[in-house]
Amino acid sequence: MPFHSHRLPNGLQIIGETSPSARSVAVGFFVRTGARDETPAEAGVSHFLEHMMFKGTARRTAEQVNLDFDRIGANNNASTSEENTVYYAAVLPEYLPKVVDVLADMLRPSLRQDDFDTEKKVILEEIKLYDDQPDSVMSDHARRIYYKSHPLGNSVLGTLESVGALTRDQMYAYFSRRYAANNIVASAAGNFDWDEFVKLISDACSTWNTDIVGRENRTEWTDAPGGLHVLTREKVQQEYALFVGNGPPADSKMRYAADTVALAVGDYSGSRLYWELVDPGHAESADFGYAENDGSGAIFVSLTCEPDNTAENLARIEKILKDVQRDGITDAELQQAKNKILSRVVRRSERPMGRMMAIASMWTYTGEYRDVDTELANFDAVTQKDIRAYLDAYPIDRTTVVAFGPMTELNGTVGKAV
């Protein structure tokens, strides 16, 4: 599958992987901005702005944006994370011009005051809704505790106070600064003509502004507080816990070993955490994940269980992490993890949407392209020596643990009401 790239004079990067045998095409605009790029006064603006992109432009009302997607049968959506805001759609190849036109138009929204006021109410209700979801509350608190003042600890949604105080002018200033052309990647994968795609993007986006963009605090985070932190909310039925530790950044070659260890230790089935905690019924869930952040990666080990089982389950997880840190994983675990990863990479790559997301993420974080065979070879090449080097560089048993639920005391730590 041929790969192509082109940069417009205003700095907007265009990339694409063509696959004539595909029956669809996926297109996405990746804006390199998220919660970590917000000031305290702007907390939540990235996610709020994502919502506002669907509220109309100089050429379309909000209803027309939705109708234009529907008329071409598009599978479209958007998402905001700590580091990126993404707008994407998959369509039949003949609708490529239309979907590029709608997506590009969306990214230059009207940001009308009345729409801003209306959508703010929606965002505030969403924040309240998430506050009723224990795993979301636990995750937000854990990130804030672990990262302290580092922007990777910022909440994607923001707070009732920050969003409530946000003004339309603040949003517009953030939009003008962060949605500059030189901070955006336009990506496509599937059945499409590359030259046509470049022309479509150029026609739609060549007048977009350029600005001074970048990201602060890209050094690896090494000031984690450690220890156990207990947060109490008595109306919650189960206890939730998150172990947070340091990991390799997205541009590190160690990310392949980190992914492999995460799968061997904490995949949703057939992993150490699964056999030790989930299969015997000690916990509802226990997972190990690795986040490839920009400049500073992280590991997350999550637990959900009955409150009375929490202390024993934390001890089980701590023992597994210490055992793996000391002895590594077995050859059988290494091969099984690699088989799972290779299978998932291949299956994801068979969908244009999967490849569009993959190549855009690669480019956004590393500035390079890797085809499927290269990515498979990189994972398949992981050895026990690589696993050891990763564990020595980023010990998985050095974590900060945050528990959230009805417990008022855990392992001698008194809970703080939240």
Residue pairs with C-beta under 8 A, 6 or more apart in sequence:
1 17
1 18
1 19
1 355
1 371
1 372
2 17
2 18
2 194
3 15
3 16
3 17
3 359
3 369
3 371
4 15
4 16
4 17
4 18
4 194
4 198
5 13
5 14
5 15
5 16
5 363
5 369
6 13
6 14
6 198
7 13
7 14
8 14
8 181
8 201
8 202
8 205
8 206
9 206
10 181
10 182
10 205
10 206
10 207
10 208
10 209
10 210
11 180
11 181
11 182
11 183
11 210
12 181
12 182
12 184
12 185
12 186
12 201
12 205
12 208
13 184
13 185
13 186
13 363
14 185
14 186
14 187
14 197
14 198
14 201
15 185
15 186
15 187
15 188
15 359
15 360
15 363
15 369
16 187
16 188
16 189
16 192
16 194
16 197
16 359
17 188
17 189
17 355
17 356
17 359
17 369
17 371
18 189
18 190
18 191
18 192
18 193
18 194
19 189
19 190
19 191
19 352
19 355
20 191
21 191
22 189
22 190
22 191
22 352
23 92
23 93
23 191
24 90
24 91
24 92
24 93
24 190
24 191
24 352
25 90
25 91
25 92
25 93
25 96
25 188
25 189
25 190
25 191
25 192
25 352
26 88
26 89
26 90
26 188
26 189
26 190
26 351
26 352
26 353
26 355
26 356
26 357
27 88
27 89
27 90
27 91
27 96
27 99
27 100
27 103
27 186
27 187
27 188
27 356
28 86
28 87
28 88
28 89
28 103
28 186
28 187
28 188
28 356
28 357
28 360
29 86
29 87
29 88
29 103
29 104
29 107
29 184
29 185
29 186
29 187
30 84
30 85
30 86
30 184
30 185
30 186
30 187
30 360
30 361
30 364
31 84
31 85
31 86
31 87
31 107
31 178
31 179
31 183
31 184
32 83
32 84
32 178
32 183
32 184
32 185
32 213
32 215
32 364
33 46
33 83
33 84
33 85
33 178
33 179
33 183
34 46
34 80
34 81
34 82
34 83
34 84
34 85
34 156
35 43
35 44
35 46
35 47
35 80
35 81
35 82
35 83
35 151
35 154
35 155
35 156
35 158
36 82
36 83
36 151
36 152
36 154
36 215
36 217
37 46
37 83
37 151
37 178
37 215
38 44
38 45
38 46
38 151
38 154
38 158
38 174
40 162
41 162
41 165
41 166
41 170
42 162
42 166
42 170
42 174
43 154
43 155
43 158
43 159
43 162
43 163
44 123
44 127
44 155
44 156
44 157
44 158
44 159
44 162
44 163
44 166
45 158
45 166
45 170
45 171
45 174
46 80
46 85
46 156
46 174
46 178
47 80
47 123
47 156
47 157
47 158
48 119
48 120
48 123
48 158
48 163
48 166
48 171
49 85
49 171
49 174
49 175
50 78
50 79
50 80
50 85
50 87
51 119
51 122
51 123
52 109
52 111
52 115
52 116
52 119
52 171
53 78
53 87
53 106
53 107
53 109
54 62
54 65
54 66
54 78
54 106
55 62
55 109
55 110
55 111
55 112
55 115
55 119
56 62
56 64
56 65
56 109
56 110
56 112
56 115
57 65
57 105
57 106
57 108
57 109
57 110
58 108
58 110
59 105
60 68
60 102
60 105
62 115
65 102
65 105
65 106
68 98
68 102
69 76
69 89
69 99
69 102
72 91
72 92
72 95
72 98
72 99
73 91
73 92
73 95
74 89
74 90
74 91
74 95
74 99
74 102
75 89
75 90
75 91
75 353
76 87
76 88
76 89
76 90
76 99
76 103
77 88
77 89
78 85
78 86
78 87
78 88
79 85
79 86
80 86
80 156
81 156
82 152
82 154
82 156
82 293
83 293
83 294
84 364
86 357
86 360
87 103
87 106
87 107
88 103
88 353
88 356
88 357
89 99
89 102
89 103
90 190
90 352
90 353
91 98
91 99
93 190
93 191
93 192
96 188
96 192
96 196
96 197
96 200
97 196
97 200
100 197
100 200
100 201
100 204
101 200
101 204
104 201
104 204
104 205
105 204
107 179
107 184
108 208
109 175
111 168
111 171
111 172
111 175
113 168
116 168
116 171
120 163
120 164
120 166
123 157
123 158
123 163
124 160
124 163
124 164
126 157
127 157
127 158
127 159
127 160
127 163
128 160
130 136
130 137
130 157
131 137
134 233
134 236
134 238
134 240
134 404
134 405
135 240
135 302
135 304
137 233
137 404
137 418
138 231
138 240
138 241
138 242
138 402
138 403
138 404
139 242
140 155
140 157
141 231
141 402
141 404
141 418
142 242
142 244
142 400
142 402
143 152
143 153
143 154
143 155
143 244
144 153
144 155
145 153
145 225
145 229
145 400
145 402
146 153
146 224
146 225
146 244
146 298
146 400
146 402
147 153
147 221
147 224
148 223
148 225
150 217
150 221
150 223
150 296
151 216
151 217
152 217
152 221
152 293
152 296
152 298
157 163
158 166
176 209
176 211
177 211
177 213
178 213
180 208
180 209
180 210
180 211
180 213
181 205
181 208
181 209
181 210
182 210
182 211
182 213
183 211
183 213
184 205
184 208
185 360
185 363
185 364
186 201
186 205
187 356
187 357
187 359
187 360
187 363
188 197
188 356
189 352
189 353
189 355
189 356
189 359
190 352
190 355
190 356
191 352
215 294
215 295
217 295
218 294
218 295
218 296
219 295
219 296
220 246
220 249
220 295
220 296
221 246
221 296
221 298
222 246
224 244
224 245
224 246
224 398
224 399
224 400
225 400
226 398
226 399
226 400
227 400
227 401
227 413
228 314
228 401
228 402
228 403
228 410
228 411
228 413
229 400
229 401
229 402
229 403
229 413
229 416
230 403
230 407
230 408
230 409
230 410
230 413
230 414
230 415
230 416
231 402
231 403
231 404
231 405
231 415
231 416
231 417
231 418
232 404
232 405
232 406
232 407
232 408
232 415
232 416
232 417
232 418
233 404
233 405
233 406
233 417
233 418
234 406
234 408
235 406
236 404
236 405
236 406
237 406
238 284
238 304
238 305
238 306
238 307
238 405
239 303
239 304
239 305
239 306
239 307
239 309
239 310
239 403
239 404
239 405
239 406
239 407
240 302
240 303
240 304
240 403
240 404
240 405
241 302
241 303
241 310
241 313
241 314
241 401
241 402
241 403
241 404
242 300
242 301
242 302
242 303
242 401
242 402
243 299
243 300
243 301
243 302
243 303
243 317
243 321
243 399
243 400
243 401
244 298
244 299
244 300
244 399
244 400
244 401
244 402
245 298
245 299
245 301
245 394
245 395
245 396
245 398
245 399
245 400
246 296
246 297
246 298
246 299
246 394
246 398
247 258
247 290
247 291
247 297
247 298
247 299
247 394
248 254
248 255
248 258
248 292
248 297
248 390
248 393
248 394
249 255
249 292
249 293
249 294
249 295
249 296
249 297
250 292
250 293
250 294
250 297
250 365
250 366
251 365
251 366
252 297
254 386
254 389
254 390
254 393
254 394
255 290
255 292
255 297
256 378
256 379
256 381
256 382
256 386
257 382
257 386
257 387
257 389
257 390
258 290
258 297
258 299
258 390
258 394
259 290
259 341
259 379
260 334
260 337
260 338
260 341
260 379
260 382
260 387
261 288
261 290
261 324
261 329
261 337
261 387
261 390
261 391
261 396
262 288
262 289
262 290
262 299
263 271
263 288
263 337
263 340
263 341
264 271
264 272
264 329
264 333
264 334
264 336
264 337
265 271
265 272
265 273
265 288
265 301
265 320
265 321
265 324
265 329
265 396
266 272
266 273
266 274
266 286
266 287
266 288
266 289
266 301
267 274
267 287
267 288
267 337
267 340
268 274
268 285
268 287
270 336
271 288
272 320
272 324
272 333
273 286
273 287
273 288
273 301
273 317
273 320
274 286
276 282
276 286
276 316
276 320
277 283
277 286
277 303
277 305
277 313
277 316
277 317
278 284
278 285
278 286
282 305
282 309
282 312
282 313
282 316
283 303
283 304
283 305
283 309
283 313
284 304
284 305
285 302
285 303
285 304
286 301
286 302
286 303
286 304
286 313
286 317
287 301
287 302
288 299
288 300
288 301
289 299
289 300
289 301
289 302
290 297
290 298
290 299
290 300
291 297
291 298
291 299
291 300
292 365
294 365
297 394
299 394
299 396
299 399
301 317
301 321
301 399
303 310
303 313
303 314
303 317
305 313
307 405
307 406
307 407
310 403
310 405
310 407
310 410
311 410
311 411
314 401
314 403
314 410
314 411
318 397
321 396
321 397
321 399
322 397
324 391
324 396
324 397
325 391
325 395
325 396
325 397
328 384
328 387
328 388
328 391
329 337
329 387
331 384
334 382
334 384
334 387
338 379
338 380
338 382
341 379
342 376
342 379
342 380
345 372
345 375
345 376
345 379
346 372
346 376
347 354
348 354
348 355
348 358
349 355
349 358
349 372
355 372
358 375
359 369
362 368
362 369
362 370
363 369
370 378
403 410
403 415
404 418
407 415
408 414
408 415
409 415
